[in-house]
Amino acid sequence: MASNNFIDYVKICCRSGRGGAGSHHMFRAKGRPMGGPDGGDGGRGGHIILRGNKQLWTLLHLQYQKHVIAGHGENGGENLRTGAQGQDIILDVPLGTIARDAETGEIRAEITEDGQKVILTPGGRGGLGNDHFKSSTNQAPTYAQPGEPGQEVWNVLELKLLADVGLVGFPNAGKSTLLSVVSAATPKIADYAFTTLVPNLGVVGYRDYQSFVMADIPGIIEGAAEGKGLGLRFLRHIERNATLLFMIAADSPDIAAEYQVLLSELEQFNPDLLDKRRVLAITKSDMLDEELEAEITATLPADVPHVFISSITQKNIQKLKDLLWQQIQDARREDPKPLRHSIWVQKRSGDEVDGEEFGDEDELSEDQFD
């Protein structure tokens, strides 16, 4: 994906439709001068709905769509006719998108599955017609409910790429080169720092036609938590990764110290990242002999598996794939379901979910509502 087209953060105003008013019509016909109330209900206002689409990779299509407005419900009519519902607006977003309230920061929804639908901003309910208020003591009510107003909320849509392995390292550690070697991705590669300005994804082929997804993010430098370099803007893209692959060049003056610096920056961004499985890859190791590798191994942390690799000469690339695959499978066995935040959808008392709107395969479960 082109760097200028990678959009992972947008802010939009979502305005749902207001509900239609109920009718207070009284039935009149020849021979039935006292027909009684027959006012229908108003239609509900349109929802703003998020829908997962696996064909999308960025939020580029929403970058310039600052206002999203759903249709209003129509008023009820005579003969118990219910007003038409307001038109829903469905926003297709890539998998891994999180919706937050722009003012409070509250997570409203998270999209992780293709076709998943979540009501981001519910429309107002339609008012009840006067037919609902008739009784033995009030046989001709002349009043009906007005429709509920819609909502206007500013939301932030934030994309977190879904991948199995996330690459972490300093600039020029060989992350983009490795991604280009093990997958069909074509990230920018050059002999200067910060050639990677946006995250890149690659599908890594494995044995028996299996595969896993690898994410390359821009390099981290010491002090990134304070905003140095590109800061920690793109670290959210590895928050869902099952395994983190730390990559440090073999010509580094102190590999163990650089590894600790990377861990420190991750901890300042999100301490939960330290709970993920880790693998350490010593890149550009084609310049090392067995004696130098042994000396470096003695200085590496014992609690993290490591491998010496060279993307240029393909040294130990298959060994690295085997190690990553094992880590991914172990992580999946521990947590078979992807990490998901609690989904927030507003539901008022008495609301009903219309099955025809979402279909059987996309029904909203009760645990999605407060």
C-alpha positions as CSV (number, residue, x, y, z in Angstrom):
1,M,0.0,0.0,0.0
2,A,1.3,3.4,-0.8
3,S,2.6,5.4,2.1
4,N,0.5,8.5,1.3
5,N,-2.7,6.3,1.2
6,F,-2.2,4.5,4.5
7,I,-4.8,6.2,6.8
8,D,-5.3,4.5,10.2
9,Y,-7.0,7.3,12.1
10,V,-10.1,9.3,11.2
11,K,-12.5,11.5,13.2
12,I,-16.1,11.6,12.0
13,C,-19.4,13.1,13.2
14,C,-22.2,10.5,13.3
15,R,-25.8,11.7,13.3
16,S,-28.5,9.1,13.6
17,G,-32.0,9.8,12.4
18,R,-34.9,10.9,14.6
19,G,-37.9,8.7,15.0
20,G,-41.2,9.5,13.3
21,A,-44.2,10.7,15.3
22,G,-47.1,8.4,16.0
23,S,-50.5,9.3,14.4
24,H,-53.5,10.4,16.4
25,H,-56.0,9.7,13.5
26,M,-59.6,8.7,14.3
27,F,-61.3,6.3,12.0
28,R,-64.2,7.7,10.0
29,A,-66.4,5.8,7.5
30,K,-69.9,5.6,6.3
31,G,-72.0,3.9,8.9
32,R,-69.2,4.0,11.5
33,P,-69.1,7.6,12.7
34,M,-67.4,6.5,16.0
35,G,-64.8,4.2,14.5
36,G,-62.3,5.0,17.2
37,P,-58.5,5.5,17.1
38,D,-56.5,4.0,14.3
39,G,-53.3,5.9,14.3
40,G,-50.1,4.0,13.4
41,D,-46.7,4.1,15.0
42,G,-43.8,6.3,13.7
43,G,-40.8,4.6,12.1
44,R,-37.5,4.5,13.9
45,G,-34.7,6.7,12.8
46,G,-31.8,5.3,10.8
47,H,-28.7,3.8,12.6
48,I,-25.0,4.4,11.9
49,I,-23.6,0.9,11.6
50,L,-20.0,-0.3,11.3
51,R,-19.4,-3.4,9.2
52,G,-16.2,-5.4,8.9
53,N,-14.8,-5.8,5.4
54,K,-11.8,-8.0,4.9
55,Q,-11.1,-6.4,1.5
56,L,-10.2,-3.1,3.1
57,W,-6.8,-2.3,4.5
58,T,-7.0,1.4,5.5
59,L,-9.5,4.0,6.5
60,L,-8.6,6.1,3.4
61,H,-12.2,6.0,2.1
62,L,-13.4,7.8,5.2
63,Q,-10.7,10.4,5.4
64,Y,-12.7,13.2,3.8
65,Q,-16.2,12.0,5.0
66,K,-16.4,14.1,8.1
67,H,-20.2,13.9,8.6
68,V,-22.3,10.8,8.3
69,I,-26.1,11.4,8.5
70,A,-28.7,8.7,8.7
71,G,-32.3,9.1,7.5
72,H,-35.3,10.2,9.6
73,G,-38.2,7.9,10.4
74,E,-41.5,8.8,8.8
75,N,-44.7,9.6,10.8
76,G,-47.4,7.0,11.3
77,G,-50.6,7.1,9.3
78,E,-54.2,6.2,9.4
79,N,-55.5,2.6,9.4
80,L,-52.7,1.6,11.8
81,R,-50.0,2.2,9.1
82,T,-46.5,2.3,10.6
83,G,-44.2,4.9,9.2
84,A,-41.2,3.9,7.2
85,Q,-37.9,3.5,9.0
86,G,-35.1,5.9,8.4
87,Q,-32.3,4.8,6.0
88,D,-29.4,3.2,7.9
89,I,-25.9,4.2,7.0
90,I,-23.4,1.3,6.9
91,L,-19.7,2.2,7.1
92,D,-17.4,-0.5,5.8
93,V,-14.2,-0.6,7.8
94,P,-11.1,-2.9,7.8
95,L,-10.8,-5.6,10.3
96,G,-9.1,-4.4,13.5
97,T,-10.9,-1.1,13.6
98,I,-11.8,0.4,17.0
99,A,-14.4,3.1,17.4
100,R,-14.0,5.5,20.4
101,D,-16.0,8.4,21.7
102,A,-14.0,11.5,20.7
103,E,-14.7,13.3,24.0
104,T,-14.5,10.6,26.6
105,G,-12.2,8.1,24.8
106,E,-14.7,5.3,25.6
107,I,-14.4,2.3,23.3
108,R,-17.8,1.9,21.6
109,A,-17.1,-0.9,19.2
110,E,-14.4,-3.2,17.8
111,I,-14.5,-4.9,14.4
112,T,-12.5,-8.1,14.1
113,E,-14.5,-10.3,11.8
114,D,-15.6,-10.0,8.2
115,G,-19.3,-9.1,8.0
116,Q,-19.5,-8.2,11.7
117,K,-22.0,-5.4,12.2
118,V,-22.2,-3.1,15.2
119,I,-24.6,-0.2,15.8
120,L,-22.3,2.7,16.4
121,T,-25.0,5.4,16.8
122,P,-28.6,4.2,17.2
123,G,-31.5,6.0,15.7
124,G,-34.4,7.4,17.7
125,R,-37.4,5.2,18.3
126,G,-40.7,6.0,16.6
127,G,-43.6,7.3,18.6
128,L,-46.6,5.2,19.4
129,G,-49.9,5.9,17.7
130,N,-53.1,6.7,19.6
131,D,-54.3,3.1,19.1
132,H,-51.9,2.1,21.8
133,F,-53.6,4.4,24.4
134,K,-57.2,3.3,24.0
135,S,-58.8,1.6,27.0
136,S,-62.2,1.0,28.5
137,T,-62.1,4.4,30.2
138,N,-60.4,6.2,27.3
139,Q,-62.0,5.0,24.1
140,A,-61.0,7.9,21.9
141,P,-57.5,9.2,22.8
142,T,-56.6,12.1,20.6
143,Y,-52.9,12.1,21.4
144,A,-49.9,10.1,20.3
145,Q,-46.2,10.0,21.1
146,P,-43.6,12.1,19.3
147,G,-40.6,10.3,17.9
148,E,-37.3,10.3,19.8
149,P,-34.6,12.5,18.5
150,G,-31.5,11.1,17.0
151,Q,-28.0,11.4,18.4
152,E,-25.0,13.4,17.2
153,V,-21.7,12.0,18.4
154,W,-18.1,12.6,17.3
155,N,-16.3,9.3,17.0
156,V,-12.7,8.4,16.3
157,L,-12.0,5.3,14.2
158,E,-8.6,3.8,14.8
159,L,-7.2,0.9,12.9
160,K,-5.0,-1.7,14.5
161,L,-3.6,-4.2,11.9
162,L,-4.4,-7.8,12.6
163,A,-1.2,-9.9,12.2
164,D,0.4,-13.0,13.8
165,V,3.9,-11.6,14.1
166,G,5.0,-8.0,14.7
167,L,8.5,-6.8,13.9
168,V,10.1,-4.6,16.5
169,G,13.5,-3.0,16.1
170,F,15.6,0.1,15.6
171,P,15.8,1.8,12.2
172,N,17.9,-0.1,9.7
173,A,17.7,-3.4,11.6
174,G,16.6,-5.3,8.5
175,K,12.9,-5.5,9.2
176,S,11.7,-4.5,5.8
177,T,14.3,-6.7,4.1
178,L,13.2,-9.7,6.0
179,L,9.5,-9.0,5.1
180,S,10.4,-8.7,1.4
181,V,12.3,-12.0,1.5
182,V,9.7,-14.1,3.4
183,S,6.6,-12.7,1.7
184,A,5.5,-11.0,-1.5
185,A,5.4,-7.6,0.2
186,T,7.5,-4.8,-1.4
187,P,8.3,-2.3,1.4
188,K,10.7,0.5,0.7
189,I,14.4,-0.6,1.4
190,A,17.3,1.8,1.6
191,D,20.6,2.3,3.4
192,Y,19.4,5.2,5.6
193,A,17.2,5.4,8.7
194,F,13.4,5.6,8.7
195,T,12.8,4.3,5.2
196,T,9.7,2.7,6.6
197,L,7.2,5.4,7.4
198,V,4.0,3.4,7.5
199,P,3.2,-0.2,8.6
200,N,3.5,-3.0,6.0
201,L,1.8,-6.4,6.0
202,G,3.1,-9.6,4.4
203,V,1.7,-13.1,4.2
204,V,4.5,-15.6,5.0
205,G,4.2,-19.0,3.3
206,Y,5.0,-22.0,5.5
207,R,5.1,-25.7,5.2
208,D,2.1,-27.7,3.8
209,Y,0.6,-24.6,2.2
210,Q,0.1,-22.9,5.6
211,S,0.8,-19.3,6.2
212,F,0.9,-16.5,8.8
213,V,0.8,-12.7,8.6
214,M,3.7,-10.5,9.5
215,A,3.5,-6.8,10.3
216,D,6.4,-4.4,9.9
217,I,6.2,-1.1,11.7
218,P,8.6,2.0,11.5
219,G,11.7,1.7,13.6
220,I,11.8,2.7,17.2
221,I,14.5,4.7,18.8
222,E,15.4,5.4,22.4
223,G,13.1,8.1,23.7
224,A,10.3,7.3,21.4
225,A,7.9,7.4,24.3
226,E,8.7,11.1,24.6
227,G,8.0,11.7,20.9
228,K,11.5,11.2,19.4
229,G,11.7,9.9,15.9
230,L,8.3,8.7,14.7
231,G,7.3,8.2,18.4
232,L,5.0,5.4,19.3
233,R,2.3,6.3,16.9
234,F,2.4,2.9,15.1
235,L,2.9,0.6,18.0
236,R,-0.8,0.1,18.3
237,H,-0.5,-2.1,15.2
238,I,1.3,-4.8,17.1
239,E,-1.0,-4.8,20.2
240,R,-3.0,-7.7,18.7
241,N,0.0,-9.8,17.5
242,A,0.5,-13.2,18.9
243,T,4.3,-13.0,18.8
244,L,6.8,-10.1,18.7
245,L,9.9,-10.6,16.7
246,F,12.7,-8.3,18.0
247,M,15.3,-7.7,15.3
248,I,18.8,-6.3,16.2
249,A,21.7,-6.0,13.8
250,A,24.8,-8.1,14.4
251,D,27.0,-5.1,14.1
252,S,25.3,-3.4,17.1
253,P,27.8,-2.5,19.9
254,D,25.6,-4.0,22.6
255,I,22.8,-6.3,21.4
256,A,21.5,-7.0,24.9
257,A,21.3,-3.3,25.8
258,E,19.4,-2.5,22.6
259,Y,17.0,-5.3,23.4
260,Q,16.3,-3.8,26.9
261,V,15.8,-0.3,25.3
262,L,13.2,-1.8,23.0
263,L,11.4,-3.5,25.9
264,S,11.4,-0.3,27.9
265,E,9.8,1.7,25.1
266,L,7.1,-1.0,24.7
267,E,6.4,-1.0,28.4
268,Q,6.0,2.8,28.4
269,F,3.5,2.5,25.5
270,N,1.5,-0.5,26.9
271,P,2.8,-2.7,29.7
272,D,0.6,-5.6,28.3
273,L,2.9,-5.9,25.4
274,L,5.5,-7.5,27.7
275,D,3.2,-10.4,28.2
276,K,3.4,-11.4,24.6
277,R,5.6,-14.2,23.3
278,R,9.0,-12.9,22.0
279,V,11.6,-14.1,19.6
280,L,15.0,-12.4,19.1
281,A,16.6,-12.4,15.7
282,I,20.2,-11.2,15.2
283,T,20.2,-9.9,11.6
284,K,23.0,-9.4,9.1
285,S,24.7,-12.4,10.7
286,D,26.4,-13.3,7.4
287,M,29.3,-11.2,8.6
288,L,29.7,-13.5,11.7
289,D,31.6,-16.7,12.1
290,E,30.9,-19.4,14.7
291,E,33.2,-17.9,17.3
292,L,31.6,-14.5,17.2
293,E,28.1,-16.1,17.3
294,A,29.1,-18.0,20.4
295,E,30.4,-14.8,22.1
296,I,27.2,-12.9,21.3
297,T,25.0,-15.8,22.5
298,A,26.6,-15.6,25.9
299,T,25.4,-12.0,26.3
300,L,21.8,-12.6,25.1
301,P,18.9,-13.0,27.6
302,A,18.3,-16.6,28.4
303,D,14.5,-16.3,28.6
304,V,14.0,-15.4,25.0
305,P,14.6,-17.8,22.1
306,H,17.0,-16.4,19.5
307,V,18.3,-17.1,16.0
308,F,21.0,-15.7,13.8
309,I,19.7,-14.8,10.4
310,S,20.7,-13.1,7.2
311,S,18.0,-12.1,4.8
312,I,20.5,-11.6,1.9
313,T,22.0,-15.1,2.1
314,Q,18.8,-16.8,3.5
315,K,20.8,-18.0,6.5
316,N,18.4,-19.6,9.0
317,I,15.3,-18.1,7.5
318,Q,13.5,-21.4,7.5
319,K,14.6,-22.0,11.1
320,L,13.2,-18.6,12.0
321,K,9.9,-19.5,10.3
322,D,9.7,-22.8,12.3
323,L,10.4,-20.9,15.5
324,L,7.7,-18.2,14.8
325,W,5.2,-20.9,13.8
326,Q,5.7,-22.7,17.0
327,Q,5.3,-19.6,19.0
328,I,2.1,-18.7,17.1
329,Q,0.6,-22.1,17.7
330,D,1.4,-22.0,21.4
331,A,-0.2,-18.6,21.7
332,R,-3.3,-19.8,19.9
333,R,-3.6,-22.8,22.2
334,E,-3.5,-20.5,25.3
335,D,-6.0,-18.0,23.8
336,P,-7.9,-19.4,20.9
337,K,-10.0,-16.3,20.5
338,P,-8.5,-12.9,19.4
339,L,-8.2,-10.2,21.9
340,R,-11.3,-8.1,21.8
341,H,-12.5,-5.1,23.8
342,S,-16.0,-5.1,25.2
343,I,-18.4,-3.9,22.5
344,W,-20.6,-1.0,23.5
345,V,-23.9,-0.5,21.8
346,Q,-26.6,1.7,23.2
347,K,-29.9,0.0,23.7
348,R,-32.9,1.7,25.3
349,S,-35.5,-0.3,27.3
350,G,-38.1,-1.8,25.0
351,D,-35.9,-1.8,21.8
352,E,-36.0,-4.8,19.6
353,V,-33.4,-5.9,17.2
354,D,-34.8,-6.3,13.7
355,G,-33.5,-9.7,12.4
356,E,-34.2,-8.7,8.8
357,E,-31.7,-5.9,9.1
358,F,-28.8,-8.0,10.0
359,G,-29.6,-11.5,8.8
360,D,-29.2,-14.7,10.8
361,E,-25.5,-14.9,10.4
362,D,-25.0,-11.3,11.7
363,E,-27.4,-11.2,14.6
364,L,-26.4,-9.1,17.6
365,S,-26.2,-11.0,20.9
366,E,-27.5,-9.7,24.2
367,D,-24.0,-9.4,25.6
368,Q,-23.3,-6.6,23.2
369,F,-25.6,-4.3,24.9
370,D,-25.3,-2.4,28.2
